[in-house]
Amino acid sequence: MLFYCLRRGVKLWWFCQKGYGSIKKFYFLPPCEMRKLYTYLVDVVSIRLDSSEQLSYLVNQRTGELLPLTFTYALERRLDSQSSTIKNIMHSLANLYELAFENDFSLDSYLIGEKEYDSEAFETFVQRLFVFLMSRDRSPIVVGAVTAKIQIGTFNNYWGNIIDYIFFWLNKTFRRLKSKYGEERVRSLTHKMASLQDRFDQYTPRISQPQTLRLLNKQDLLKLFDMFRPDSSAFREESVQWRNWAIFLTLLDSGMRKGELLNLRMSDLPQPGSTGIKIVRRPDSPDDPRINRPRVKSSGRIVVLNRRTITAIHEYITTFRPDFAGSPFIFLNDDCIGPLSINALNEIFNKVSRISGIKVSSHVLRHTRHYYRLRKLDEEYGYEKAKELVRVEGGWSAKSGIPYTYKRQYLIDMQNETAPLFLDAIMVEANGQ
């Protein structure tokens, strides 16, 4: 493990030291050599791909040229981001370069200062980028660019990544150009850049429609308990039954995300005398063989589990999870030879949904747990304290509006429950008179 980290660190240091110029030397290599180099670069960034997947937006597919700024940005972000985050960023930047190629806009020349910064040209480009993302309807040049109109949530994600990328380079460039243009000129450019950032913010759509929650009621939960119990016929193998039972209880009891569940390791289990399981955000590890690696979205925390949940996990580990599995992860695949994958976990809930007729997923269990938890805490401590407790337990940031979404749903449910009683109360009083 130490050798792996040192080797990766040396590679990152070498490319960061060489920077833009060294990557530019690789332009127009023969296709076979370009493919070898491309494979090596993906290895440097340490992004896990499946056999058919390519991060082609690191390479201009028309010319075979590397996109040096994109790659350098990926390197810098990779130091504090997970593999899946970098892949998401690269998908976003594919759209940026798709539009730049389509409009013959020298984006890289502006970003690194080879061309004089033109605020009007950039603003026009921003307007075209907005239209491009919101109404895409043709085959892209850059693999990974959107091919059809996307939802507002996806748009905001792409838009945010693109903003970060553009201003990451403009800030670096303006600092470097102080000696060339002088302090006054750079101050003027910086002011124009701030105006451009304001224009970016103006184009960011707001999601006005409130988020709707899919929650499970008491009858649904009782039916799912019967479906997941180890003596249920939904799953044949006894080891699979106990694993799925432990997974179901863990998700419902803790409200953790599926990425957090699939990243749980044996070392994260509650210590003797404790009922808290650790959720830890770790860098991508070489001992995780999964192509699509699950990720821990937020910072680490400790989640307190019910004794029944701990007992189910303990029974699965001691009786059905073999010591020779050679995997540090708690929940293994059906063959007990490696960690459970995201697709396999989704299939468990898809199967239960088909059999029970209840549309359930790990995320529905998460919402259900935190919704009822907020209701209970709100009754005991008031909304402000309840919101903060649920935010910490769920691993949301201080800016997250999810706890408010639960509160709003709670108020809607209360209204639906109590509104019909109003007329009954009036009628009773009227009859009494």
C-alpha positions in Angstrom: 0.0 0.0 0.0 2.8 2.4 0.9 4.7 1.6 -2.3 1.4 2.2 -4.3 0.9 5.6 -2.7 4.6 6.6 -3.3 4.5 5.6 -6.9 1.3 7.5 -7.5 2.6 10.5 -5.7 5.8 10.5 -7.9 3.7 10.4 -11.0 1.5 13.2 -9.9 4.5 15.3 -8.9 6.2 14.7 -12.3 3.2 15.8 -14.4 2.5 18.8 -12.1 6.1 19.9 -12.4 6.2 19.5 -16.2 2.8 21.1 -16.6 1.3 22.4 -19.8 4.5 22.4 -21.9 5.4 18.7 -21.5 1.9 17.5 -22.3 1.8 19.7 -25.5 4.9 17.7 -26.8 2.7 14.7 -27.1 0.5 16.2 -29.9 0.1 14.2 -33.1 1.6 10.9 -32.0 0.8 7.8 -34.0 -2.6 6.3 -33.0 -1.0 3.3 -31.3 1.4 5.4 -29.3 -1.4 7.9 -28.5 -3.5 5.0 -27.1 -0.6 3.8 -24.9 0.0 7.3 -23.6 -3.7 7.8 -23.0 -3.9 4.6 -21.0 -1.0 5.8 -18.9 -2.5 9.2 -18.3 -5.7 7.7 -17.1 -3.6 5.5 -14.8 -1.9 8.7 -13.5 -5.2 10.3 -12.7 -6.2 7.0 -11.2 -9.7 6.8 -12.6 -11.2 3.3 -12.8 -12.8 2.5 -16.1 -14.6 -0.6 -17.4 -13.5 -2.3 -20.6 -15.6 -0.3 -23.0 -15.3 3.1 -21.3 -13.0 5.9 -22.3 -12.4 9.4 -21.0 -12.2 10.6 -24.5 -12.8 14.2 -23.5 -9.1 14.2 -22.4 -8.3 13.8 -26.1 -9.6 15.8 -29.1 -11.1 13.0 -31.2 -10.8 15.0 -34.4 -7.1 15.7 -34.1 -5.8 13.1 -31.6 -4.5 16.0 -29.5 -4.5 15.8 -25.7 -6.5 18.5 -24.0 -3.7 19.6 -21.6 -5.7 22.1 -19.5 -8.4 19.5 -18.9 -5.9 16.9 -17.9 -3.9 19.2 -15.6 -7.2 20.3 -13.9 -8.1 16.6 -13.4 -4.7 16.0 -11.8 -5.2 18.9 -9.3 -8.7 17.9 -8.4 -7.8 14.3 -8.1 -5.6 15.0 -5.1 -8.7 15.8 -3.0 -11.6 14.1 -5.0 -12.8 10.6 -5.6 -12.6 8.8 -8.9 -16.3 9.2 -9.6 -16.2 12.9 -8.9 -13.4 13.3 -11.5 -15.4 11.3 -14.1 -18.4 13.6 -13.5 -16.3 16.7 -13.9 -14.8 15.3 -17.2 -18.3 14.7 -18.5 -19.2 18.3 -17.8 -16.1 19.6 -19.5 -16.8 17.5 -22.6 -19.7 19.8 -23.3 -17.6 22.9 -22.8 -15.1 21.7 -25.4 -17.7 20.3 -27.7 -19.2 23.9 -28.0 -15.7 25.4 -28.3 -14.8 23.1 -31.2 -18.2 23.7 -32.8 -17.8 27.5 -32.7 -14.1 27.5 -33.4 -13.6 29.3 -30.1 -10.0 29.3 -28.9 -10.9 28.4 -25.3 -7.5 27.2 -24.1 -5.8 30.2 -25.7 -8.0 32.5 -23.6 -7.6 30.5 -20.4 -3.8 30.4 -20.5 -3.3 34.0 -21.7 -2.1 33.3 -25.2 -5.0 35.5 -26.4 -6.0 38.9 -24.9 -8.9 38.3 -22.6 -12.0 39.5 -24.4 -15.0 39.8 -22.0 -17.5 40.4 -24.8 -16.4 37.3 -26.7 -16.5 35.2 -23.5 -20.0 36.5 -22.6 -21.2 35.5 -26.1 -19.7 32.1 -25.6 -21.5 31.8 -22.2 -24.8 32.6 -23.9 -24.2 29.9 -26.5 -23.2 27.4 -23.9 -26.4 27.9 -22.0 -28.5 27.2 -25.2 -26.2 24.3 -26.1 -26.8 22.5 -22.8 -30.5 23.2 -22.6 -31.4 22.2 -26.2 -28.9 19.7 -27.5 -30.1 17.6 -30.4 -27.2 16.3 -32.5 -24.3 13.9 -32.3 -21.3 15.4 -30.5 -17.7 15.6 -31.6 -16.3 15.1 -28.1 -17.4 11.7 -26.6 -19.3 12.4 -23.4 -21.0 15.6 -24.5 -24.8 15.7 -24.1 -26.9 14.5 -27.1 -30.3 15.7 -25.9 -31.9 18.2 -23.6 -31.0 17.5 -20.0 -32.8 18.1 -16.7 -32.3 21.2 -14.7 -30.5 19.3 -11.9 -28.0 17.8 -14.3 -27.6 21.2 -16.0 -26.7 22.9 -12.7 -24.2 20.1 -12.0 -22.5 20.6 -15.4 -22.7 24.3 -15.2 -21.1 24.4 -11.7 -18.2 22.2 -12.9 -17.7 24.3 -16.0 -17.6 27.6 -13.9 -15.0 26.1 -11.5 -12.9 25.0 -14.4 -12.9 28.3 -16.3 -12.2 30.5 -13.3 -9.6 28.0 -12.0 -7.5 28.8 -15.1 -8.4 32.5 -15.4 -7.3 33.1 -11.8 -4.0 31.4 -12.4 -3.5 33.2 -15.7 -4.2 36.7 -14.3 -1.8 36.2 -11.4 0.9 35.1 -13.9 0.3 38.1 -16.2 0.9 40.8 -13.6 4.5 41.1 -14.6 3.6 41.3 -18.3 0.6 43.7 -18.2 1.1 45.5 -14.9 -1.0 45.8 -11.8 -3.6 48.2 -13.2 -4.3 46.1 -16.3 -4.6 42.9 -14.3 -7.0 44.6 -11.9 -9.2 45.7 -14.8 -9.1 42.1 -16.2 -10.0 40.7 -12.8 -13.0 43.1 -12.6 -14.2 42.0 -16.0 -13.8 38.4 -14.9 -15.9 39.1 -11.8 -18.6 40.5 -14.1 -18.5 37.4 -16.2 -18.9 35.2 -13.1 -22.0 37.2 -12.2 -23.3 36.5 -15.7 -22.7 32.8 -15.2 -24.7 33.0 -12.0 -27.6 34.8 -13.8 -27.8 31.9 -16.3 -27.9 29.2 -13.6 -31.6 28.0 -13.5 -33.3 27.7 -10.2 -35.2 24.6 -9.4 -38.5 26.2 -8.4 -40.5 23.0 -8.2 -40.2 21.6 -4.6 -38.6 18.2 -4.2 -41.2 15.5 -3.7 -40.3 12.6 -1.4 -41.1 9.0 -1.9 -41.7 7.6 1.6 -42.8 4.2 2.9 -45.8 4.0 5.3 -46.2 1.5 8.2 -47.9 -1.1 6.1 -45.2 -1.0 3.4 -42.5 -1.4 6.0 -44.2 -4.4 7.6 -44.4 -6.0 4.3 -40.8 -5.3 3.5 -39.7 -6.7 6.9 -41.4 -10.0 5.9 -39.7 -9.9 2.5 -36.2 -9.4 3.9 -36.4 -11.8 6.9 -33.9 -14.6 6.6 -36.6 -17.2 6.5 -38.3 -15.5 3.5 -38.4 -17.2 0.1 -37.4 -14.0 -1.8 -33.7 -15.2 -1.8 -32.6 -18.8 -2.0 -29.1 -18.9 -0.4 -29.1 -18.6 3.4 -25.9 -16.5 3.3 -27.6 -14.1 0.8 -30.7 -14.0 3.0 -28.7 -12.9 6.1 -26.6 -10.5 4.1 -29.7 -8.8 2.6 -31.4 -8.8 6.0 -28.4 -7.0 7.6 -28.3 -4.5 4.7 -32.0 -3.7 5.0 -31.8 -3.1 8.7 -28.6 -1.1 8.4 -30.1 1.2 5.8 -33.4 1.7 7.5 -31.9 2.1 11.0 -29.1 4.5 10.0 -30.4 6.2 6.9 -26.9 6.1 5.3 -26.4 6.3 1.6 -25.7 3.2 -0.5 -22.2 4.4 -1.2 -21.6 4.6 2.5 -23.0 1.2 3.1 -20.9 -0.4 0.3 -17.8 1.2 1.7 -18.2 -0.1 5.2 -15.2 -2.2 6.3 -14.7 -4.6 9.1 -12.6 -2.0 10.9 -15.7 0.3 10.9 -17.8 -2.1 13.0 -18.8 -0.9 16.5 -16.2 -1.6 19.2 -17.1 -3.6 22.3 -19.5 -1.6 24.5 -20.4 0.7 21.6 -23.3 0.8 19.1 -21.8 3.3 16.7 -20.6 2.2 13.2 -18.1 4.5 11.5 -18.7 6.1 8.1 -15.3 7.1 6.8 -14.5 9.0 3.6 -11.3 7.3 2.2 -9.4 7.9 -1.0 -9.9 5.3 -3.7 -8.1 2.3 -2.5 -6.2 -0.3 -4.7 -7.8 -3.1 -2.7 -11.2 -2.2 -4.1 -11.7 -4.2 -7.3 -15.0 -2.7 -8.3 -15.1 -0.8 -11.6 -17.8 1.6 -10.5 -16.5 2.3 -7.0 -19.1 3.5 -4.5 -18.2 6.7 -2.8 -18.8 8.4 0.5 -20.3 11.7 -0.5 -19.8 13.7 2.8 -17.4 13.8 5.6 -17.1 10.9 8.0 -19.3 10.4 11.1 -20.4 7.8 13.6 -24.0 6.4 13.3 -25.6 4.7 16.3 -27.3 1.5 15.4 -30.1 -0.5 17.1 -29.1 -3.6 18.9 -31.1 -5.7 16.5 -29.2 -4.3 13.5 -25.9 -5.0 15.2 -27.0 -8.6 16.0 -28.0 -9.1 12.3 -24.6 -7.8 11.1 -22.8 -10.0 13.6 -24.7 -13.1 12.6 -24.0 -12.5 8.9 -20.3 -12.0 9.6 -19.7 -14.8 12.1 -21.8 -17.5 10.4 -22.0 -16.7 6.7 -19.1 -14.4 5.7 -16.0 -16.5 5.3 -12.7 -15.4 6.9 -10.9 -16.4 3.7 -12.8 -13.9 1.6 -9.7 -11.7 1.5 -11.8 -8.5 1.4 -11.9 -5.8 4.0 -15.5 -4.8 3.2 -18.4 -6.0 5.3 -20.9 -6.9 2.6 -19.7 -9.3 0.0 -21.2 -10.5 -3.3 -23.2 -13.7 -3.6 -20.1 -15.8 -4.2 -18.3 -14.2 -1.1 -15.2 -13.5 -3.2 -15.4 -9.7 -3.4 -17.3 -6.6 -2.2 -20.9 -6.1 -3.2 -21.3 -3.8 -6.2 -23.7 -0.9 -6.7 -25.5 -2.8 -9.5 -25.9 -5.9 -7.3 -27.3 -3.8 -4.5 -29.8 -2.1 -6.8 -30.8 -5.5 -8.2 -31.7 -6.7 -4.6 -34.2 -3.8 -4.2 -35.4 -4.2 -7.8 -36.3 -7.9 -7.1 -38.0 -7.0 -3.8 -40.0 -4.3 -5.6 -41.1 -6.7 -8.3 -42.3 -9.3 -5.8 -43.9 -7.0 -3.2 -45.3 -4.4 -5.5 -43.7 -1.7 -3.3 -41.2 0.5 -5.1 -38.3 0.5 -2.8 -34.6 1.5 -3.0 -31.8 2.3 -0.7 -32.6 6.0 -1.2 -36.3 5.5 -0.3 -35.2 3.8 2.9 -32.9 6.8 3.6 -35.7 9.3 3.1 -38.2 7.2 5.2 -35.8 6.9 8.1 -34.9 10.6 8.3 -38.4 11.8 7.7 -39.8 9.9 10.7 -36.8 10.7 12.7 -37.4 14.4 12.1 -41.0 14.1 13.1 -40.2 12.4 16.4 -37.4 14.9 17.3 -39.5 17.9 16.3 -42.2 16.8 18.7 -39.7 16.4 21.5 -37.2 19.3 20.9 -38.6 21.6 18.3 -37.7 22.0 14.7 -34.4 23.8 14.9 -32.7 21.2 17.1 -34.4 18.4 15.3 -33.1 19.8 11.9 -29.5 20.0 13.2 -29.6 16.4 14.6 -31.0 14.9 11.4 -28.5 16.9 9.3 -25.6 15.5 11.3 -27.0 11.9 11.3 -27.7 12.1 7.6 -24.3 13.5 6.6 -25.6 16.7 5.0 -23.8 20.0 4.9 -24.9 23.0 6.9 -26.2 24.6 3.7 -28.4 21.5 2.7 -32.1 22.1 2.4 -33.0 18.4 2.8 -34.1 18.7 6.5 -36.5 21.5 5.5 -37.9 19.2 2.8 -38.7 16.7 5.5 -40.3 19.4 7.6 -42.4 20.6 4.6 -43.6 17.1 4.0 -44.4 16.7 7.7 -46.6 19.9 7.6 -48.3 18.6 4.4 -49.1 15.3 6.1 -50.4 17.0 9.2 -52.6 19.2 7.1 -54.0 16.2 5.3 -54.6 14.4 8.6 -56.2 17.3 10.5 -58.0 19.3 7.9 -61.0 16.9 7.7 -61.3 17.0 11.5 -62.1 20.7 11.4 -65.6 20.3 10.0 -66.3 17.4 12.4 -65.4 19.7 15.4 -67.7 22.5 14.1 -70.5 20.0 13.5 -70.2 18.6 17.0 -70.3 22.0 18.6 -73.2 23.0 16.4 -75.2 19.9 17.4 -74.4 20.6 21.0 -76.0 24.0 20.8 
